[in-house]
């Protein structure tokens, strides 16, 4: 498996983004946060990945992704990838 970090596309105004970011921080998981307000062009990248306009978009090292995931979904994926 590649060592590409997790990427999370989100925005501070998004409640689901704040929740997912907090979860990743609390779990001590390495990830790259892409702020769609600071970098509006990244919204196109997030949409290309997910096919949707919803955020957050979490891109995992195995090239899978989740859109607006629950905490349980994120935790399950991190466990599957042995990241926690």
C-alpha positions as CSV (number, residue, x, y, z in Angstrom):
1,X,0.0,0.0,0.0
2,X,1.1,3.5,-0.8
3,X,2.1,6.0,2.0
4,X,-0.1,8.8,0.5
5,X,-1.6,10.7,3.4
6,X,-5.3,11.0,3.9
7,X,-6.7,14.1,2.4
8,X,-9.7,15.8,3.8
9,X,-11.5,18.5,1.7
10,X,-13.6,20.8,3.8
11,X,-14.5,24.2,5.1
12,X,-14.7,25.8,8.5
13,X,-18.4,26.7,8.0
14,X,-19.3,23.0,7.5
15,X,-20.4,21.2,10.7
16,X,-19.7,17.8,9.3
17,X,-16.2,19.0,8.3
18,X,-15.5,20.3,11.8
19,X,-16.7,17.0,13.3
20,X,-14.5,14.8,10.9
21,X,-11.5,17.1,11.4
22,X,-11.9,16.9,15.2
23,X,-12.2,13.1,15.0
24,X,-9.0,12.7,12.9
25,X,-7.1,15.1,15.3
26,X,-8.3,13.2,18.4
27,X,-7.3,9.9,16.8
28,X,-3.8,11.3,16.0
29,X,-4.2,10.3,12.3
30,X,-1.9,12.0,9.8
31,X,-3.8,13.8,7.2
32,X,-3.7,16.8,4.8
33,X,-6.6,19.3,5.3
34,X,-7.5,21.2,2.2
35,X,-9.5,24.3,3.1
36,X,-12.0,24.9,0.2
37,X,-12.4,28.6,1.3
38,X,-8.7,29.2,1.2
39,X,-8.3,27.3,-2.1
40,X,-11.6,27.4,-4.0
41,X,-10.1,25.6,-7.0
42,X,-9.8,22.5,-4.7
43,X,-13.6,22.3,-4.7
44,X,-13.3,21.0,-8.3
45,X,-10.8,18.4,-7.2
46,X,-13.2,17.3,-4.4
47,X,-16.1,17.1,-6.8
48,X,-14.0,15.1,-9.3
49,X,-13.1,12.6,-6.6
50,X,-16.7,12.2,-5.2
51,X,-18.9,13.1,-8.1
52,X,-20.8,15.3,-5.6
53,X,-20.8,18.8,-4.2
54,X,-21.1,17.6,-0.6
55,X,-18.3,18.0,1.9
56,X,-16.3,16.8,3.7
57,X,-14.6,14.5,1.1
58,X,-12.1,12.2,2.8
59,X,-9.6,10.5,0.4
60,X,-7.8,7.5,1.8
61,X,-4.3,6.1,0.8
62,X,-6.0,3.1,-0.9
63,X,-7.7,5.7,-3.3
64,X,-11.1,5.1,-1.8
65,X,-13.1,8.0,-0.5
66,X,-16.1,8.9,1.8
67,X,-18.4,11.9,1.4
68,X,-20.0,13.3,4.6
69,X,-19.0,10.2,6.5
70,X,-20.2,9.4,10.0
71,X,-17.6,9.0,12.8
72,X,-18.3,5.3,12.7
73,X,-17.6,5.1,9.0
74,X,-14.3,7.0,9.3
75,X,-13.2,4.8,12.3
76,X,-14.1,1.6,10.4
77,X,-12.1,2.7,7.3
78,X,-9.1,3.7,9.5
79,X,-9.2,0.3,11.2
80,X,-9.5,-1.4,7.8
81,X,-6.4,0.4,6.7
82,X,-4.6,-0.3,10.0
83,X,-4.2,3.4,10.6
84,X,-5.6,3.2,14.1
